[in-house]
Amino acid sequence: MAEISSRKSPVIVITGTPGTGKSTHAQLLAEESPIPLKHINVGDLVKEKGLHDGFDEEWQSYSVDEDKVLDELEPLASEGGIILDWHTCDIFPERWADLVVVLRCDHTQLWDRLEKRGYPLKKIQENNEAEIMNVVIDEARSSYAEEIVVELKSEGTEDLESNVSRIVQWIQAWRKDRGFTDQEM
Ligand SMILES: Nc1ncnc2c1ncn2[C@@H]1O[C@H](COP(=O)(O)OP(=O)(O)O)[C@@H](O)[C@H]1O
């Protein structure tokens, strides 16, 4: 069983291979949530706050300093009311997460999305392979209690809308279980 946190607002992790729709889901969820939720795009935070050891030209990505990321996020996670949007999740301590959503996408569709984003071929191939090999879902399942990990398809706008309304329902149930009313933040 996952440990019950004392937070009034949950920490929701939205993870998945790059291009599966994490930011799109997190933005819509922040708009539709019944309680305020701050969307934290961890990749953007790494860039803005310099939580890295430099940029890898070959892979066109930052070499992330995970300790710095954890130090930066710890106070926010303790407070709750955040959506953590990142392509990996196993660095986040188990006690942080109330819900871990893993987005999935058909690999040919994912390839197109990453091509449109202008990723180098090598990076498209690496991510495409990771999606086929279930890398992120396996990582989530081995890092968190089974009952808080949810795998959701993200291939069209209907998926986006139904996924977000499902998470909204989950937030309502999470708060009700803890005896919070809609007015009480
Ligand atoms: N469920 C979906 N339906 C339609 N388009 C989507 C969906 N999820 C993502 N996309 C599109 O795929 C691209 C990548 O989405 P994004 O949210 O930036 O992915 P990520 O944050 O996982 O890298 C965007 O152009 C977005 O509009």
The ligand as an SDF file (V2000), in Angstrom:
LIG
                    3D

 27 29  0  0  0  0  0  0  0  0999 V2000
   -3.7840   12.7620  -27.2130 N   0  0  0  0  0  0  0  0  0  0  0  0
   -3.3080   13.5320  -28.2060 C   0  0  0  0  0  0  0  0  0  0  0  0
   -4.0700   13.7700  -29.2950 N   0  0  0  0  0  0  0  0  0  0  0  0
   -3.5990   14.5240  -30.2920 C   0  0  0  0  0  0  0  0  0  0  0  0
   -2.3850   15.1100  -30.3260 N   0  0  0  0  0  0  0  0  0  0  0  0
   -1.6000   14.9180  -29.2750 C   0  0  0  0  0  0  0  0  0  0  0  0
   -2.0070   14.1320  -28.1600 C   0  0  0  0  0  0  0  0  0  0  0  0
   -1.0150   14.1140  -27.2660 N   0  0  0  0  0  0  0  0  0  0  0  0
   -0.0320   14.8610  -27.7890 C   0  0  0  0  0  0  0  0  0  0  0  0
   -0.3630   15.3430  -28.9880 N   0  0  0  0  0  0  0  0  0  0  0  0
    0.4680   16.1860  -29.8520 C   0  0  0  0  0  0  0  0  0  0  0  0
    1.7670   15.6050  -29.8840 O   0  0  0  0  0  0  0  0  0  0  0  0
    2.7740   16.6040  -29.7650 C   0  0  0  0  0  0  0  0  0  0  0  0
    3.6230   16.3180  -28.5430 C   0  0  0  0  0  0  0  0  0  0  0  0
    2.8410   16.5410  -27.3760 O   0  0  0  0  0  0  0  0  0  0  0  0
    3.4820   17.0630  -26.0300 P   0  0  0  0  0  0  0  0  0  0  0  0
    2.3660   17.2930  -25.0640 O   0  0  0  0  0  0  0  0  0  0  0  0
    4.4150   18.2090  -26.2780 O   0  0  0  0  0  0  0  0  0  0  0  0
    4.3250   15.7720  -25.5990 O   0  0  0  0  0  0  0  0  0  0  0  0
    5.3810   15.5680  -24.4190 P   0  0  0  0  0  0  0  0  0  0  0  0
    5.1400   16.6630  -23.3960 O   0  0  0  0  0  0  0  0  0  0  0  0
    5.0800   14.2100  -23.8920 O   0  0  0  0  0  0  0  0  0  0  0  0
    6.7380   15.6250  -25.0420 O   0  0  0  0  0  0  0  0  0  0  0  0
    2.0440   17.9470  -29.7280 C   0  0  0  0  0  0  0  0  0  0  0  0
    2.0060   18.4720  -31.0380 O   0  0  0  0  0  0  0  0  0  0  0  0
    0.6560   17.5830  -29.2630 C   0  0  0  0  0  0  0  0  0  0  0  0
   -0.3120   18.4680  -29.7370 O   0  0  0  0  0  0  0  0  0  0  0  0
  1  2  1  0
  2  3  1  0
  2  7  2  0
  3  4  2  0
  4  5  1  0
  5  6  2  0
  6  7  1  0
  6 10  1  0
  7  8  1  0
  8  9  2  0
  9 10  1  0
 10 11  1  0
 11 12  1  0
 11 26  1  0
 12 13  1  0
 13 14  1  0
 13 24  1  0
 14 15  1  0
 15 16  1  0
 16 17  2  0
 16 18  1  0
 16 19  1  0
 19 20  1  0
 20 21  2  0
 20 22  1  0
 20 23  1  0
 24 25  1  0
 24 26  1  0
 26 27  1  0
M  END
$$$$
